Amino acid sequence: MSAKRVVIIGGVALGPKAACRLKRLEPDADVVIIDQDQYISYGGCGIPYFISGDISSVQELMSTSFHMQRTPEFFQDAKDVRVRTRTRALAIDRAGKKVRVLDLTSGGEEDLPYDRLVIATGSIPNKPPIPGIDLPGVTSVSDLNSAIAVKDKISGGKVNTAVIVGAGAIGCEMAEALGDLWGIETHLVEIEQQVLPGILDRSLAGIIRAHLEEKGVQLHLGRRVIEIRAWEPGPPAGIDDTRLAATFGGGGCYEVKTSDGSIRADLVITAAGVRPNSELARSAGLLVAPSGAIVVNRMLQTSDPEIYAGGDCIEIQHLVTGNPVYFPQGSLANRQGRVIGTNLAGGAAEFAGTVGSFAIKIFDLAVASTGITPQSALKCGFDAEPVLVVQADRAHFYPTQDLIYFQLTVDRKTRRILGAQAVGANGDAVIGRINAIAAVLPFKPSIEDISNLEIAYSPPFASALDVVNAAGNTAENILDGLNRPMQPDEFERCFLLDESSDCLCLDVRGPANAAPFVERYGDRWLNIPQETLNRRMEEVPRDKRLLLMCNSGVRSYEAMRQLDRAGIGNTVNVQGGVAVLKKSGAASRRAQD
Amino acid sequence: MSAKRVVIIGGVALGPKAACRLKRLEPDADVVIIDQDQYISYGGCGIPYFISGDISSVQELMSTSFHMQRTPEFFQDAKDVRVRTRTRALAIDRAGKKVRVLDLTSGGEEDLPYDRLVIATGSIPNKPPIPGIDLPGVTSVSDLNSAIAVKDKISGGKVNTAVIVGAGAIGCEMAEALGDLWGIETHLVEIEQQVLPGILDRSLAGIIRAHLEEKGVQLHLGRRVIEIRAWEPGPPAGIDDTRLAATFGGGGCYEVKTSDGSIRADLVITAAGVRPNSELARSAGLLVAPSGAIVVNRMLQTSDPEIYAGGDCIEIQHLVTGNPVYFPQGSLANRQGRVIGTNLAGGAAEFAGTVGSFAIKIFDLAVASTGITPQSALKCGFDAEPVLVVQADRAHFYPTQDLIYFQLTVDRKTRRILGAQAVGANGDAVIGRINAIAAVLPFKPSIEDISNLEIAYSPPFASALDVVNAAGNTAENILDGLNRPMQPDEFERCFLLDESSDCLCLDVRGPANAAPFVERYGDRWLNIPQETLNRRMEEVPRDKRLLLMCNSGVRSYEAMRQLDRAGIGNTVNVQGGVAVLKKSGAASRRAQD
């Protein structure tokens, strides 16, 4: 029997992983990776850090951990895998089991026969239907070529002002990349009313919004880009770099017209998400989902069992909702690559699906998430309840402690945990907590599983009752009706921004903390410290709805229990307390703002 | 019906938690906490940081996150819970449902009637049977009183040299506390041949050992303390502080005789672990396990259903082994306290058990662990395999990356993950990974669950294929026979320390990395870079056992696959590679050392 011939279309993340795994299991396999680009096997998620300058060269994104470049020669020598760059797959002939390819350098075409085929064609950036989106130089940063072009333009001193269209993960990362190290005046335009729409809960998104603004990013939420135009009267003087000229239309400047005013900029980056690059699969008659993603089974076979697909071009199962989902992540691509490699070698490995974990660094804050948000859960038909807690990431008496803003999504009916999201300054601590929740999500954890989740305790690293456990406990209290929550954004709407509301805020913190608020909000903001509440119960008004407030939601919960005992039940507890209001900037917004 | 009377014996961690939870659920309950100490409700695990000076006062260990002191008055005002300090429980009269107590201040005795009783008597430090262990001033640091005395002595400039007996968690933390900020010459004496014996795997313990030595701690492993004596010719001059004199026997200096020489010191701290403080329970006829720990059910009831017990005085179920275990941890005490509080109020909450998670900071390194070590697993009858990997804690191209040394314990027979341990400089990153494993351990995870555990990916926080996933993949490769491992300590024994062994080390790193080793070990250390191995196969000796080496174990695994293909199968892969050998100091130890 001759060696198994395997052709892999796509050489960024999944392709090389599948190839190398296969070769370790079946060294005689004959494996070729083709990619239309000249760059292969790079860390695409590192692009924002390359642009920011944290990573100095693209070579670092293409190097192994032992500092070798993952070039075609490296794959040949170290892995016995052939790589053909600048080679485009034109069509798959399933009956003939061959792939028609075009050599982009020579222009020659040929057929590559296969016994097994892997489609790892990844994603392509969405292009919103905006006039001018195709102007030369209006660009995404979806691959190394575009990233290099953008960085060349920036480092050449050609960019004073930039507009980023879309405040999703890449948009926010790029805002940091441009603003932080390069000092570029950066505008982030988002059609939705929040940053990270669809993937982050509103309360936590408010914290990120405030942080971006604090860092000088010009945020334009709820604004649609209507048109992008080359700015008259033409490019500024001094543009003579022909490479830039070719890429950026003469180094031109742009006018970005939005639904609320125009912004002039030297650089326009689109970051409107990506979609599966599945045209090749579709043309070959493989099953493709309505989302455009290739349909695969758990062994990552397409509707043609001799063709595998994985990475950013496939649809997978969401392990929380049970629904198919398009969730492009370099990490999942790597794990899927190994599964495909095993199966190419005759194994029976499975990829069960995703719990939807992601992490983003945005300036000095980290955001991490797993499972689904309360908003998504409601859409999926769950009786979803958001549970927000704020607590130190280590023992509150340990000097380096900082707050984590942590939210669970809980299903009221089944008391199941559906997801968790967190924001905080200490990224590893934030992400560590989310990873712990992510680990149990496939097992459909109950509230009690989270209340007793065994976070390793030592004062430098955790609280005795960690923020994760506190969130579980709070969820139980809320579902049991002991803690009646009010979300921070609801508090902002019905109290901070509505002076005519007849709610009263009862602040149970110490007088020193409460004083500035009492001064600002007058007799709408009452201060009775929690430890004095039992003996001052007669001072509590019984004819108003009381919004209970402390710094985090913990003492105000205690106060709610005391008030209930005293027969004062028209109360709600503001989740996350003043900590969230301050961090999201709500505490400094007023009705007239 | 009159209010339910609840007496809680012990006011450090579990007692107050149970009391406060009960009061929130059943505000009319009549709750009293008694404690023989004057200090209550403090973070006992913070003691080493108080002694080091990281935490400046004991008040911080007793304060809430909102900076109130948890005094008896605080519990009265804020929680409606009575606390009686300096009140010792003498006996429990189960038939009469009352507790006989002694007021240590007045000397008066009285009976406290109860409807429900909670035993939260905690632990007492083990006192090894060493002559002189009872000398005044030879002390543990098991409570605030002893901690204050030790810190007073240190800050009074009375301690130049200290001996710590026992290199467990507290012993190592104290070594840091004394050495790091105070610059005290610190000797750590341990009867076993490794630090953190019984709780940390040998390979990782070697890393901690090297780090302690690097930080100037004088380690005496494998040495038994035979006697502690007051050092003749008597205490040094200038000791006139009567408080110190009372506590430390005249500020005396000690001679610690060990099985291999004597050490003179101004301070001797015993850190030989703790045992359950269960005498009161035993005397009352409650069921006590052979370990001395009180036996409880999952609702944390003792053999008398009206008496609950929790915290450091009980035995719980180990969720990995299924066996009962004594695992005293402040974090578990807090979680159990809430369960007891719920059940006191008529609920039916359960505490299922522990997966055995812990974390320790030792100078610049963090250690974290969950489940059981390979050594423990073998004792429990598992067919345990250690799986050691070394990988960056974030994308290897991200500037702030650092290595995590990560080990899984895997059962060969069931392919179940039994535990994980990790060491690294970035504590939050290390502990976050262990917490993710801990979260799934109760669900008896398979290797595949770990290979695909969804660590949230972003270059600043994780690798695309995270160290956790890499460990799962390596476990699979080992159990499938593709990767034949050799543990680092075995390599040290049979190669580094045995020059006559006829093994050959085949180093597949680049020449620059390998050169110093080739120079040192001569023709026993052969260098053929992995990417050149296929074309240099004829240089590989076929008559020797080959120990494959790279920097982490990854390229050497690749080489093993290549060698197998070439028919050279007498090879093993040194786990963790040069990274572990260097970090544990093995690479610089020689046969003649």
Interface residues (C-beta under 8 A of the other chain):
Chain A: A13 K17 K23 R24 L25 P27 D28 G43 C45 G46 Y49 D54 I55 E60 L61 S63 T64 S65 F66 M68 F74 D77 A78 K79 D80 Q329 G330 S331 L332 A333 N334 R335 R338 A349 E350 F351 A352 T354 V355 S357 F358 A359 I360 K361 A366 A368 S369 T370 Q391 A392 D393 A395 H396 F397 Y398 P399 N426 G427 D428 A429 I431 G432 R433 I434 N435 A436 I437 A438 A439 V440 L441 P442 F443 E448 D449 S451 N452 L453 E454 I455 A456 Y457 S458 P459 P460 F461 A462 A464 L465 D466 N469 N473 L482 R509 G510 Q530 E531 T532 N534 R535 C550 N551 S552 V554 R555 Y557 E558 R561 Q562 D564 R565
Chain B: A13 K17 K23 R24 L25 P27 D28 G43 C45 G46 Y49 D54 I55 E60 L61 S63 T64 S65 F66 M68 F74 D77 A78 K79 D80 Q329 G330 S331 L332 A333 N334 R335 R338 A349 E350 F351 A352 T354 V355 S357 F358 A359 I360 K361 A366 A368 S369 T370 Q391 A392 D393 A395 H396 F397 Y398 P399 N426 G427 D428 A429 I431 G432 R433 I434 N435 A436 I437 A438 A439 V440 L441 P442 F443 E448 D449 S451 N452 L453 E454 I455 A456 Y457 S458 P459 P460 F461 A462 A464 L465 D466 N469 N473 L482 R509 G510 Q530 E531 T532 N534 R535 C550 N551 S552 V554 R555 Y557 E558 R561 Q562 D564 R565
